[in-house]
Amino acid sequence: MRVLLGLDALAARQGDPSAIAVGVFDGVHLGHQRLLHELLEFATELHAVPTVVTFQDHPDRLLRGSAPPLLVSVAHRLRLLRRTGVQCVVVLEFDTKLKSWPARTFAERVLVQGLSCRGLLLGFDSAFGNDRAGTPEHLSEIGRELGFLVRTGTPLFVDGKPISSTAIREAIAAGDLEQSRRLLGRWPGILGKVVHGDGQGKRLGVPTANIHPFTEVLPPHGVYAALAICDGEPLPAVANLGVRPTLGAGLERRLEVHLLDFAGDLYGRSLEVAFVRRLRAERKFADLDELVGQMGHDIAAARAVFAG
């Protein structure tokens, strides 16, 4: 998958015509996945490259002065978009310049001049451009003038409601992993780099991978049966999310992951961690012996989750 960062990279692009979807695609949830599947079909029909135009941060931060925390980081979003089969992603910074552009200017400079647009696929509730004037109706008029087709994607409903990043954010924060999975199409998780920690896990006989950074929406603190996805392979694991009160670690939130039956060096590598089931809440133990004993119970509980 080709990734173009910023308007300058877009201006220098040379390539085949594109079929394009524009949006934040926060979480790349099941609703997004349906739209992107329709984009692949649209691109095949038009003999064009399936392309996504997305943004570094949520446009609401500039448009409304605040925005909800993103479900996934940009790096994680790109990994998830790659899995859908999209062949090109343009990542733009939503700044005051882009905010001021009317829909026609965006269509001319980004879609047509930058990406040789043959088709634009819109979400069922999407609109863009200054004052959100770029509705499907208005963009269809612009498309007829500039030479590209405009279609609207089919919404996906769960429990009678369209899937939304807001609903997923609320489910994750409440610790409802099953509902999160129903809406995302996968277990909720994070992507981060494995960094050196203080070595406490290794000294206690349970070596862990310390993940940093993690900026995504996270479930409540606790110990989880998890999947650690390394080089595309999901490996069973136990994840501890919290402040490690027994070790006196303070208030800094950490994510430490112990991969079951794994031997190898993960330092410096990207690791995707998916939370599957909460095993217990975070707690402070009387001493290290009690903590180590509980770690053994946690590992056994995680094995039982994956065995089932």
Stockholm file with secondary structure:
# STOCKHOLM 1.0

chainA/1-308         MRVLLGLDALAARQGDPSAIAVGVFDGVHLGHQRLLHELLEFATELHAVPTVVTFQDHPDRLLRGSAPPLLVSVAHRLRLLRRTGVQCVVVLEFDTKLKSWPARTFAERVLVQGLSCRGLLLGFDSAFGNDRAGTPEHLSEIGRELGFLVRTGTPLFVDGKPISSTAIREAIAAGDLEQSRRLLGRWPGILGKVVHGDGQGKRLGVPTANIHPFTEVLPPHGVYAALAICDGEPLPAVANLGVRPTLGAGLERRLEVHLLDFAGDLYGRSLEVAFVRRLRAERKFADLDELVGQMGHDIAAARAVFAG
#=GR chainA/1-308 SS CEEEEHHHHHHTCCCSCEEEEESCCTTCCHHHHHHHHHHHHHHHHHTCEEEEEEESSCTHHHHTSCCCCCSSCHHHHHHHHHHHTCCEEEEECCCHHHHHCCHHHHIIIIIIIITCEEEEEECTTCCBSGGGCBCHHHHHHHHHHHTCEEEECCCCEETTEECCHHHHHHHHHTTCHHHHHHHHSSCCEEEEEEECCCSHHHHTTCCCEEEECCCSCCCCSEEEEEEEEETTEEEEEEEEEECCGGGTCTTCCEEEEEETTCCSCCTTCEEEEEEEEEEEECCCCSSHHHHHHHHHHHHHHHHHHHHC
#=GC SS_cons         CEEEEHHHHHHTCCCSCEEEEESCCTTCCHHHHHHHHHHHHHHHHHTCEEEEEEESSCTHHHHTSCCCCCSSCHHHHHHHHHHHTCCEEEEECCCHHHHHCCHHHHIIIIIIIITCEEEEEECTTCCBSGGGCBCHHHHHHHHHHHTCEEEECCCCEETTEECCHHHHHHHHHTTCHHHHHHHHSSCCEEEEEEECCCSHHHHTTCCCEEEECCCSCCCCSEEEEEEEEETTEEEEEEEEEECCGGGTCTTCCEEEEEETTCCSCCTTCEEEEEEEEEEEECCCCSSHHHHHHHHHHHHHHHHHHHHC
//
